[in-house]
Amino acid sequence: MRILVDVDEAGERFEELIELVVRGDEVFICRAGKPVAEITGIPKGISKPGEPKALMDERRASVPPGTTSHHDDFYDEHGLPK
């Protein structure tokens, strides 16, 4: 089931919304009636807290050495787009 919840209401009902996600419902957080975020569950194959990091490390191994996630070449010295 798809559930749309306003931001203020989501804050008050967060635990209930988590339970809805766990049972398989789609929960969308709305602002001014438009969805802006979604609460998602952790995939069922991941059972230990360290597993997401292990998956990220595995993916990161395919990134060439020296690659960074910053995009300084797109911005000037004031942080404005070039």
N, CA, C and O atoms as a MOPAC input file, in Angstrom:
PM7 MOZYME 1SCF
protein

 N      0.84600 1    -1.17100 1     0.00000 1
 C      0.00000 1     0.00000 1     0.00000 1
 C      0.89100 1     1.23400 1     0.00000 1
 O      1.92900 1     1.25000 1     0.66200 1
 N      0.50000 1     2.25500 1    -0.72900 1
 C      1.24600 1     3.52200 1    -0.78900 1
 C      0.65000 1     4.47600 1     0.24800 1
 O     -0.55800 1     4.71300 1     0.25900 1
 N      1.49700 1     5.01700 1     1.11000 1
 C      1.04800 1     5.90700 1     2.17900 1
 C      1.74100 1     7.25300 1     2.02400 1
 O      2.96700 1     7.31800 1     1.93400 1
 N      0.96000 1     8.32300 1     1.99200 1
 C      1.48300 1     9.68100 1     1.90500 1
 C      1.25800 1    10.36200 1     3.24100 1
 O      0.14000 1    10.36900 1     3.75500 1
 N      2.32100 1    10.94100 1     3.81400 1
 C      2.24400 1    11.55300 1     5.13800 1
 C      2.91000 1    12.92100 1     5.09900 1
 O      3.99000 1    13.07000 1     4.52700 1
 N      2.27300 1    13.92100 1     5.70300 1
 C      2.85700 1    15.25400 1     5.79100 1
 C      4.06000 1    15.22100 1     6.73600 1
 O      4.11300 1    14.40200 1     7.65400 1
 N      5.01200 1    16.10400 1     6.50800 1
 C      6.24500 1    16.14600 1     7.30100 1
 C      5.95300 1    16.21000 1     8.79900 1
 O      6.53400 1    15.44700 1     9.57100 1
 N      5.07200 1    17.10000 1     9.21800 1
 C      4.76400 1    17.24200 1    10.64700 1
 C      4.17600 1    15.96000 1    11.22700 1
 O      4.54500 1    15.53700 1    12.32300 1
 N      3.26900 1    15.35400 1    10.48800 1
 C      2.64100 1    14.11700 1    10.94700 1
 C      3.65900 1    12.98200 1    10.99900 1
 O      3.61200 1    12.14200 1    11.89800 1
 N      4.58000 1    12.95700 1    10.03300 1
 C      5.59800 1    11.90400 1     9.99900 1
 C      6.46100 1    11.94100 1    11.25500 1
 O      6.82600 1    10.89500 1    11.79200 1
 N      6.78800 1    13.14700 1    11.72400 1
 C      7.58100 1    13.26900 1    12.93700 1
 C      6.88000 1    12.69200 1    14.15000 1
 O      7.51300 1    12.09600 1    15.02100 1
 N      5.58200 1    12.86900 1    14.20000 1
 C      4.79700 1    12.37800 1    15.33400 1
 C      4.55600 1    10.87100 1    15.25300 1
 O      4.38300 1    10.22100 1    16.28400 1
 N      4.54300 1    10.30400 1    14.04200 1
 C      4.18500 1     8.89300 1    13.84600 1
 C      5.34500 1     8.06200 1    13.31600 1
 O      5.11900 1     7.02500 1    12.69200 1
 N      6.57600 1     8.49200 1    13.54900 1
 C      7.72600 1     7.86000 1    12.91300 1
 C      7.81500 1     6.35500 1    13.18300 1
 O      8.02400 1     5.57600 1    12.25300 1
 N      7.66000 1     5.94100 1    14.43300 1
 C      7.75400 1     4.50900 1    14.74700 1
 C      6.70200 1     3.70700 1    14.00000 1
 O      6.98200 1     2.61900 1    13.49600 1
 N      5.50000 1     4.24100 1    13.93000 1
 C      4.41800 1     3.56300 1    13.20300 1
 C      4.75900 1     3.46000 1    11.71400 1
 O      4.49300 1     2.43600 1    11.08400 1
 N      5.34700 1     4.51700 1    11.15700 1
 C      5.71100 1     4.50600 1     9.74200 1
 C      6.80000 1     3.48300 1     9.45900 1
 O      6.78900 1     2.83300 1     8.41400 1
 N      7.74000 1     3.33800 1    10.38600 1
 C      8.78600 1     2.32000 1    10.23600 1
 C      8.15600 1     0.93200 1    10.19200 1
 O      8.54400 1     0.09800 1     9.37400 1
 N      7.20800 1     0.68900 1    11.05200 1
 C      6.52500 1    -0.61500 1    11.06200 1
 C      5.80200 1    -0.86600 1     9.74100 1
 O      5.78100 1    -1.99400 1     9.24900 1
 N      5.21200 1     0.17700 1     9.16800 1
 C      4.54000 1     0.02700 1     7.88100 1
 C      5.53900 1    -0.33300 1     6.78300 1
 O      5.24400 1    -1.15600 1     5.91600 1
 N      6.72000 1     0.28400 1     6.82300 1
 C      7.76300 1    -0.02300 1     5.84000 1
 C      8.22000 1    -1.46600 1     5.99900 1
 O      8.40200 1    -2.17400 1     5.00900 1
 N      8.40500 1    -1.90500 1     7.23900 1
 C      8.85700 1    -3.27400 1     7.50800 1
 C      7.85800 1    -4.28800 1     6.95600 1
 O      8.26000 1    -5.35000 1     6.48000 1
 N      6.60200 1    -3.98400 1     7.01000 1
 C      5.60600 1    -4.93700 1     6.50700 1
 C      5.42000 1    -4.84700 1     4.99400 1
 O      4.67000 1    -5.62800 1     4.40800 1
 N      6.11200 1    -3.88000 1     4.35700 1
 C      6.10500 1    -3.83700 1     2.89900 1
 C      5.38600 1    -2.66200 1     2.26800 1
 O      5.30500 1    -2.58600 1     1.04200 1
 N      4.86000 1    -1.74300 1     3.06500 1
 C      4.16900 1    -0.57900 1     2.50800 1
 C      5.17800 1     0.45300 1     2.00900 1
 O      6.31100 1     0.50200 1     2.48800 1
 N      4.76400 1     1.27800 1     1.04300 1
 C      5.57200 1     2.39600 1     0.56500 1
 C      5.14800 1     3.63200 1     1.33700 1
 O      3.96700 1     3.97900 1     1.35000 1
 N      6.10000 1     4.30500 1     1.98400 1
 C      5.78000 1     5.49100 1     2.77900 1
 C      6.50200 1     6.69300 1     2.18000 1
 O      7.72900 1     6.70900 1     2.08100 1
 N      5.71700 1     7.70600 1     1.77800 1
 C      6.25200 1     8.92800 1     1.19600 1
 C      5.96900 1    10.10100 1     2.12100 1
 O      4.85400 1    10.25600 1     2.61900 1
 N      6.98200 1    10.92400 1     2.34700 1
 C      6.85000 1    12.12200 1     3.16100 1
 C      6.55100 1    13.28500 1     2.21500 1
 O      7.24300 1    13.47400 1     1.21500 1
 N      5.51700 1    14.05800 1     2.53700 1
 C      5.08100 1    15.14200 1     1.65100 1
 C      5.26000 1    16.50700 1     2.30900 1
 O      5.21200 1    16.64900 1     3.53000 1
 N      5.46600 1    17.48900 1     1.46400 1
 C      5.51000 1    18.88400 1     1.88900 1
 C      4.58900 1    19.62600 1     0.91600 1
 O      4.76900 1    19.54700 1    -0.29900 1
 N      3.62400 1    20.33100 1     1.44500 1
 C      2.64500 1    21.05400 1     0.62700 1
 C      1.94700 1    20.10600 1    -0.34800 1
 O      1.64200 1    20.47700 1    -1.48200 1
 N      1.69900 1    18.87600 1     0.11200 1
 C      0.96600 1    17.91400 1    -0.69500 1
 C      1.76800 1    17.19200 1    -1.76000 1
 O      1.21300 1    16.37400 1    -2.49300 1
 N      3.07300 1    17.47400 1    -1.86700 1
 C      3.91500 1    16.83000 1    -2.87300 1
 C      4.97700 1    15.96700 1    -2.19700 1
 O      5.64100 1    16.42800 1    -1.26900 1
 N      5.14800 1    14.72300 1    -2.64600 1
 C      6.17200 1    13.85800 1    -2.05800 1
 C      7.57100 1    14.44500 1    -2.22300 1
 O      7.94600 1    14.88000 1    -3.31200 1
 N      8.33800 1    14.45500 1    -1.13500 1
 C      9.71100 1    14.96100 1    -1.16200 1
 C     10.72600 1    13.92300 1    -0.67900 1
 O     11.92700 1    14.08100 1    -0.89600 1
 N     10.24500 1    12.86700 1    -0.02600 1
 C     11.14800 1    11.83200 1     0.48300 1
 C     10.38800 1    10.51800 1     0.61300 1
 O      9.15800 1    10.48600 1     0.64200 1
 N     11.15100 1     9.45100 1     0.69000 1
 C     10.55600 1     8.13000 1     0.86200 1
 C     11.29700 1     7.40500 1     1.97700 1
 O     12.52500 1     7.46600 1     2.05000 1
 N     10.56400 1     6.72300 1     2.84100 1
 C     11.18300 1     5.88400 1     3.85900 1
 C     11.28700 1     4.49200 1     3.25100 1
 O     10.28800 1     3.91500 1     2.82400 1
 N     12.50500 1     3.95900 1     3.21700 1
 C     12.70400 1     2.62600 1     2.65500 1
 C     13.34000 1     1.71800 1     3.69000 1
 O     14.01700 1     2.18100 1     4.60700 1
 N     13.12100 1     0.44900 1     3.53700 1
 C     13.70600 1    -0.52800 1     4.43300 1
 C     15.04500 1    -1.01500 1     3.91800 1
 O     15.40300 1    -0.77600 1     2.76400 1
 N     15.77600 1    -1.69200 1     4.77100 1
 C     17.04200 1    -2.30900 1     4.38000 1
 C     16.69700 1    -3.60900 1     3.66200 1
 O     15.84200 1    -4.36200 1     4.12800 1
 N     17.34700 1    -3.88000 1     2.54000 1
 C     17.04700 1    -5.12000 1     1.80500 1
 C     17.14500 1    -6.34400 1     2.70500 1
 O     17.99100 1    -6.40600 1     3.59600 1
 N     16.28100 1    -7.30600 1     2.46600 1
 C     16.19800 1    -8.48800 1     3.32400 1
 C     17.47900 1    -9.30100 1     3.37400 1
 O     17.70800 1   -10.00700 1     4.35600 1
 N     18.32500 1    -9.22800 1     2.34900 1
 C     19.56600 1    -9.98700 1     2.33700 1
 C     20.61200 1    -9.46300 1     3.30000 1
 O     21.58700 1   -10.15800 1     3.58400 1
 N     20.43100 1    -8.25100 1     3.80800 1
 C     21.40400 1    -7.65900 1     4.72400 1
 C     20.90500 1    -7.86600 1     6.14700 1
 O     19.85600 1    -7.34800 1     6.53000 1
 N     21.66500 1    -8.62800 1     6.92300 1
 C     21.18700 1    -8.93500 1     8.26700 1
 C     22.08400 1    -8.39600 1     9.37600 1
 O     21.64100 1    -8.24000 1    10.51400 1
 N     23.34200 1    -8.11100 1     9.04900 1
 C     24.26100 1    -7.63600 1    10.07600 1
 C     24.56600 1    -6.15900 1     9.85600 1
 O     24.58400 1    -5.70400 1     8.71300 1
 N     24.80800 1    -5.39700 1    10.93000 1
 C     25.10100 1    -3.97100 1    10.78500 1
 C     26.31100 1    -3.67900 1     9.89800 1
 O     26.32400 1    -2.64400 1     9.23200 1
 N     27.31600 1    -4.53400 1     9.86100 1
 C     28.51200 1    -4.28800 1     9.07800 1
 C     28.35500 1    -4.58300 1     7.59300 1
 O     29.19700 1    -4.18000 1     6.79000 1
 N     27.28700 1    -5.28200 1     7.21600 1
 C     27.12900 1    -5.68200 1     5.82400 1
 C     26.98400 1    -4.51100 1     4.85400 1
 O     27.58400 1    -4.56600 1     3.78100 1
 N     26.22800 1    -3.45700 1     5.16100 1
 C     26.15700 1    -2.34500 1     4.19400 1
 C     27.53300 1    -1.74900 1     3.89800 1
 O     27.83100 1    -1.42700 1     2.74800 1
 N     28.37600 1    -1.60000 1     4.92900 1
 C     29.72100 1    -1.06500 1     4.70200 1
 C     30.53600 1    -2.01600 1     3.84600 1
 O     31.28700 1    -1.57600 1     2.97500 1
 N     30.40000 1    -3.30200 1     4.08000 1
 C     31.13200 1    -4.27800 1     3.27200 1
 C     30.70700 1    -4.18100 1     1.81100 1
 O     31.54500 1    -4.29300 1     0.91600 1
 N     29.42000 1    -3.97700 1     1.56000 1
 C     28.93300 1    -3.82300 1     0.19000 1
 C     29.48200 1    -2.54800 1    -0.44400 1
 O     29.84600 1    -2.54700 1    -1.62000 1
 N     29.54200 1    -1.46100 1     0.33200 1
 C     30.09400 1    -0.21400 1    -0.19400 1
 C     31.57600 1    -0.37600 1    -0.52000 1
 O     32.04300 1     0.09900 1    -1.55600 1
 N     32.31400 1    -1.04700 1     0.36600 1
 C     33.74400 1    -1.26400 1     0.13100 1
 C     33.95900 1    -2.09900 1    -1.12900 1
 O     34.88600 1    -1.85200 1    -1.90100 1
 N     33.09400 1    -3.08700 1    -1.32400 1
 C     33.18900 1    -3.94700 1    -2.50300 1
 C     32.98600 1    -3.12600 1    -3.78200 1
 O     33.71400 1    -3.30500 1    -4.75900 1
 N     32.00000 1    -2.23100 1    -3.77200 1
 C     31.74400 1    -1.37900 1    -4.93900 1
 C     32.88200 1    -0.37600 1    -5.14000 1
 O     33.26200 1    -0.07100 1    -6.27000 1
 N     33.41700 1     0.12900 1    -4.02800 1
 C     34.46700 1     1.13800 1    -4.09100 1
 C     35.73800 1     0.56700 1    -4.72200 1
 O     36.53900 1     1.31800 1    -5.27900 1
 N     35.93300 1    -0.75000 1    -4.64300 1
 C     37.13000 1    -1.38300 1    -5.20400 1
 C     37.21400 1    -1.17700 1    -6.71200 1
 O     38.30800 1    -1.23200 1    -7.27400 1
 N     36.08400 1    -0.93900 1    -7.38100 1
 C     36.09200 1    -0.75800 1    -8.83700 1
 C     36.36100 1     0.69300 1    -9.24600 1
 O     36.47300 1     0.98600 1   -10.43700 1
 N     36.46500 1     1.60100 1    -8.27500 1
 C     36.74400 1     3.01200 1    -8.56900 1
 C     38.24900 1     3.19600 1    -8.74400 1
 O     39.02200 1     2.74500 1    -7.89900 1
 N     38.68000 1     3.84800 1    -9.82100 1
 C     40.11800 1     4.02600 1   -10.04900 1
 C     40.79400 1     4.78500 1    -8.90400 1
 O     40.18400 1     5.67800 1    -8.31700 1
 N     42.05400 1     4.43900 1    -8.57600 1
 C     42.78700 1     5.12800 1    -7.51200 1
 C     42.90000 1     6.62500 1    -7.80200 1
 O     43.05400 1     7.03000 1    -8.95400 1
 N     42.82500 1     7.42800 1    -6.77000 1
 C     42.94200 1     8.87300 1    -6.91900 1
 C     41.63300 1     9.56800 1    -7.24200 1
 O     41.58700 1    10.79800 1    -7.27100 1
 N     40.56900 1     8.81700 1    -7.48600 1
 C     39.26700 1     9.40800 1    -7.78100 1
 C     38.68200 1     9.98700 1    -6.50400 1
 O     38.73500 1     9.35400 1    -5.44900 1
 N     38.12900 1    11.18100 1    -6.59500 1
 C     37.50700 1    11.79800 1    -5.42600 1
 C     36.04500 1    12.07300 1    -5.72700 1
 O     35.61500 1    12.00900 1    -6.87800 1
 N     35.29300 1    12.37700 1    -4.69700 1
 C     33.87800 1    12.68200 1    -4.87900 1
 C     33.61300 1    14.17800 1    -4.90700 1
 O     32.46900 1    14.60000 1    -5.07600 1
 N     34.66400 1    14.99400 1    -4.74200 1
 C     34.43300 1    16.43300 1    -4.78600 1
 C     34.40800 1    16.89300 1    -6.24300 1
 O     34.94000 1    16.21900 1    -7.12500 1
 N     33.80300 1    18.01200 1    -6.47700 1
 C     33.65700 1    18.55000 1    -7.82600 1
 C     34.15000 1    19.98700 1    -7.86100 1
 O     33.46900 1    20.87600 1    -8.37300 1
 N     35.34200 1    20.20800 1    -7.31000 1
 C     35.90200 1    21.55200 1    -7.23300 1
 C     36.06800 1    22.20400 1    -8.60500 1
 O     36.01800 1    23.42900 1    -8.72300 1
 N     36.26500 1    21.38800 1    -9.63900 1
 C     36.46700 1    21.94800 1   -10.97100 1
 C     35.20300 1    22.60100 1   -11.53100 1
 O     35.27000 1    23.31100 1   -12.53500 1
 N     34.05300 1    22.37000 1   -10.89700 1
 C     32.80500 1    22.98000 1   -11.34200 1
 C     32.52300 1    24.31900 1   -10.66100 1
 O     31.60800 1    25.03600 1   -11.06600 1
 N     33.31200 1    24.66700 1    -9.61600 1
 C     33.03400 1    25.85100 1    -8.80900 1
 C     34.24100 1    26.77700 1    -8.73200 1
 O     35.38400 1    26.32400 1    -8.79000 1
 N     33.98400 1    28.07500 1    -8.60100 1
 C     35.08300 1    29.03000 1    -8.45100 1
 C     35.51700 1    29.10300 1    -6.98500 1
 O     35.01000 1    28.35500 1    -6.15000 1
 N     36.45600 1    30.00400 1    -6.67200 1
 C     37.00000 1    30.11400 1    -5.31300 1
 C     35.97700 1    30.56700 1    -4.28200 1
 O     36.22600 1    30.45900 1    -3.08100 1
 N     34.81600 1    31.07800 1    -4.73200 1
 C     33.74900 1    31.51700 1    -3.82000 1
 C     32.65500 1    30.45200 1    -3.66000 1
 O     31.66300 1    30.67700 1    -2.96800 1
 N     32.83900 1    29.30200 1    -4.29900 1
 C     31.85600 1    28.23500 1    -4.19900 1
 C     30.69900 1    28.38000 1    -5.17500 1
 O     29.70000 1    27.66900 1    -5.07000 1
 N     30.83200 1    29.29900 1    -6.12200 1
 C     29.77000 1    29.52900 1    -7.09700 1
 C     30.05200 1    28.73000 1    -8.37100 1
 O     31.21200 1    28.52900 1    -8.73100 1
 N     28.99900 1    28.27400 1    -9.05300 1
 C     29.23000 1    27.52000 1   -10.31000 1
 C     29.98900 1    28.35100 1   -11.32400 1
 O     29.76400 1    29.55600 1   -11.44400 1
 N     30.89400 1    27.70400 1   -12.05800 1
 C     31.67900 1    28.39800 1   -13.10500 1
 C     30.83000 1    28.59500 1   -14.33600 1
 O     31.30000 1    29.15600 1   -15.32600 1

